[in-house]
Amino acid sequence: MNDHQKLTQLIEKSVQQYLKQAGTSGKLLYDFNNYFEKTIIRTTLMHFNHNLFLSAQALGISRTTLYKKLEKHSIKNT
């Protein structure tokens, strides 16, 4: 089994657990998008030693957009 398949299985398990807890009133896609976006931004910042220019470039967004996302997710760039 390759890494992509392992990741797919983990995501599927997480979705199943989320749906059991949230029922029909959850916001699955919204919650997952926010969680993954925050994780990706934090990981990218750490990888580039908190260099906003390089992080934004790697993410394919402008620094302005990155600043807005940092604020949205309450991420401190230190």
Secondary structure, DSSP 8 states (H G I E B T S, - for coil): --HHHHHHHHHHHHHHHHHHHHGGG--HHHHHHHHHHHHHHHHHHHHTTT-HHHHHHHHTS-HHHHHHHHHHTT----
